[in-house]
Amino acid sequence: MIDWRSAVTGTLRGARGGPAVTYGLIAACCLLFAFGPVSGLNPAYGTGDALLAAQGSYFRRWGVVPAELMSGEPRALLTPFTALFVHGSWLHLLGNMLFLYVFGAMAEERMGRVAFALFYLATGCLALAGYAAAHAHSEQTLVGASGAISGVLGAFLFLFPRSRVTSLFPFLLFLPLRFPAWIVLIFWFTLQWMAARAAGAGPGVAYLAHVVGFAIGFLYAWVRYRGGDRVKAPAAATEGESQP
């Protein structure tokens, strides 16, 4: 379960000593989504067909269109960065922010604020660019922070393999169970890999961006921290979950 009161308190004190980058990224994504046309909260975009048209234009302007990016259009070169702060639905936003909240704080504290911010942005851009390169002729728009957050998960797997996290598995009747991070994250990565192999370049979840981001995140942590300390013993619950 998520303790939202702790989340709000942590956000307010983040600038003083907590994982300010993680909280800042969450705040930026949420605010941009709330004021954008997808949330339905901004009356300036109208309703009905006008709202749908505004959403399409919004995604096209700020999201990654693989065909445009691979053609080298100057405007498109910035879209891997801007797309990290654009989400396609409330479920898309909340799912991504939950993963970033749970796993980002510990990764940021281990890497440091500046290094974590650069890592997050670079991994996200590379994940989106990797998907675009694999679907170079696709006109489908790609948005979301999933690639960057997948990179955070990959780094977390290397840095905190035995830290325990609470997970819900459908085939276990959605019971909240606690497992070592390496089990949860390897299981998650396997699902993304299988889905990426089955998916095409059409509308839907860009699983390949998840796979690329996760691989980049893990490799970065392995290269950067393999000679340093890793959390090998079971750790306390990560932020964003309560003890059972």
SULFENDA-V911758 format. One record per residue. N is the residue number from 1. SS is DSSP state (h for helix, s for strand, l for the rest). PHI is phi in whole degrees, -180 to 180 (none if undefined). PSI is psi in whole degrees, 0 to 359 (none if undefined). Layout:
((N:SS:PHI:PSI) (N:SS:PHI:PSI))
This chain:
((1:l:none:148) (2:l:-96:128) (3:l:-90:94) (4:h:-68:331) (5:h:-64:321) (6:h:-67:325) (7:h:-63:314) (8:h:-64:316) (9:h:-62:318) (10:h:-64:322) (11:h:-63:318) (12:h:-69:327) (13:h:-97:0) (14:l:-58:320) (15:l:-65:338) (16:l:-87:333) (17:l:-175:349) (18:l:-87:191) (19:l:-75:77) (20:h:-63:326) (21:h:-66:315) (22:h:-59:310) (23:h:-65:323) (24:h:-65:319) (25:h:-64:318) (26:h:-62:314) (27:h:-62:317) (28:h:-63:315) (29:h:-64:318) (30:h:-68:317) (31:h:-67:315) (32:h:-63:322) (33:h:-67:316) (34:h:-62:323) (35:h:-89:352) (36:l:-84:178) (37:l:-78:344) (38:l:-78:329) (39:l:-69:333) (40:l:79:6) (41:l:-94:345) (42:l:-102:107) (43:h:-67:347) (44:h:-64:339) (45:h:-89:358) (46:l:78:198) (47:l:-136:174) (48:h:59:228) (49:h:-63:325) (50:h:-64:320) (51:h:-68:318) (52:h:-63:319) (53:h:-65:320) (54:h:-65:321) (55:h:-65:316) (56:h:-61:316) (57:h:-65:322) (58:h:-63:312) (59:h:-64:318) (60:h:-66:325) (61:h:-76:317) (62:h:-105:346) (63:l:-91:172) (64:s:-90:124) (65:s:-107:106) (66:h:-50:317) (67:h:-62:321) (68:h:-72:319) (69:h:-64:316) (70:h:-71:340) (71:h:-80:348) (72:l:83:20) (73:l:-60:131) (74:l:-54:316) (75:h:-63:323) (76:h:-70:339) (77:h:-66:338) (78:h:-89:348) (79:h:-68:332) (80:h:-60:332) (81:h:-80:310) (82:h:-66:328) (83:h:-65:338) (84:h:-65:341) (85:h:-111:12) (86:l:-116:135) (87:l:-130:152) (88:l:-89:348) (89:l:-167:169) (90:h:-61:318) (91:h:-64:319) (92:h:-60:312) (93:h:-63:308) (94:h:-65:322) (95:h:-63:314) (96:h:-65:317) (97:h:-68:327) (98:h:-63:313) (99:h:-63:319) (100:h:-65:321) (101:h:-65:316) (102:h:-72:317) (103:h:-102:337) (104:h:-71:323) (105:h:-61:313) (106:h:-68:322) (107:h:-65:320) (108:h:-66:318) (109:h:-64:328) (110:h:-76:319) (111:h:-84:329) (112:l:98:152) (113:h:-61:308) (114:h:-64:313) (115:h:-63:320) (116:h:-65:317) (117:h:-61:314) (118:h:-65:319) (119:h:-60:313) (120:h:-61:310) (121:h:-67:316) (122:h:-65:316) (123:h:-64:318) (124:h:-62:315) (125:h:-64:318) (126:h:-67:324) (127:h:-64:316) (128:h:-67:320) (129:h:-66:324) (130:h:-64:318) (131:h:-64:317) (132:h:-62:320) (133:h:-64:325) (134:h:-77:341) (135:l:-130:57) (136:l:-62:339) (137:l:-104:6) (138:l:-76:140) (139:l:-102:2) (140:l:-73:137) (141:s:-83:137) (142:s:-115:123) (143:l:-136:162) (144:l:117:159) (145:l:-92:10) (146:h:-59:320) (147:h:-64:317) (148:h:-66:317) (149:h:-68:325) (150:h:-61:323) (151:h:-63:321) (152:h:-62:320) (153:h:-65:319) (154:h:-63:316) (155:h:-65:320) (156:h:-62:321) (157:h:-58:319) (158:h:-75:319) (159:h:-78:324) (160:l:-133:59) (161:l:-63:333) (162:l:-109:7) (163:l:-65:135) (164:s:-92:137) (165:s:-129:150) (166:s:-88:131) (167:s:-135:154) (168:s:-116:120) (169:l:-112:126) (170:h:-56:319) (171:h:-75:356) (172:h:-111:30) (173:l:61:28) (174:l:60:28) (175:l:-73:135) (176:s:-74:109) (177:s:-121:151) (178:s:-105:129) (179:s:-132:157) (180:s:-60:145) (181:h:-57:325) (182:h:-65:327) (183:h:-69:311) (184:h:-63:314) (185:h:-75:323) (186:h:-67:321) (187:h:-62:316) (188:h:-61:314) (189:h:-63:321) (190:h:-62:318) (191:h:-62:319) (192:h:-66:320) (193:h:-64:315) (194:h:-65:319) (195:h:-67:323) (196:h:-65:323) (197:h:-69:331) (198:h:-90:340) (199:l:-85:157) (200:l:-108:205) (201:l:-99:7) (202:l:-80:187) (203:l:-62:151) (204:l:136:194) (205:l:-79:133) (206:l:-85:77) (207:h:-62:328) (208:h:-62:324) (209:h:-63:325) (210:h:-64:315) (211:h:-63:314) (212:h:-63:314) (213:h:-61:315) (214:h:-61:315) (215:h:-63:317) (216:h:-64:317) (217:h:-62:316) (218:h:-66:316) (219:h:-65:321) (220:h:-62:312) (221:h:-64:322) (222:h:-64:316) (223:h:-70:318) (224:h:-78:324) (225:h:-120:8) (226:l:-66:337) (227:l:-93:358) (228:l:-105:195) (229:l:-81:140) (230:l:-121:154) (231:l:-84:98) (232:l:-94:332) (233:l:-84:153) (234:l:-56:131) (235:l:-104:172) (236:l:-67:167) (237:l:-58:140) (238:l:-69:159) (239:l:-62:143) (240:l:104:358) (241:l:-136:154) (242:l:-106:152) (243:l:-68:142) (244:l:-70:none))
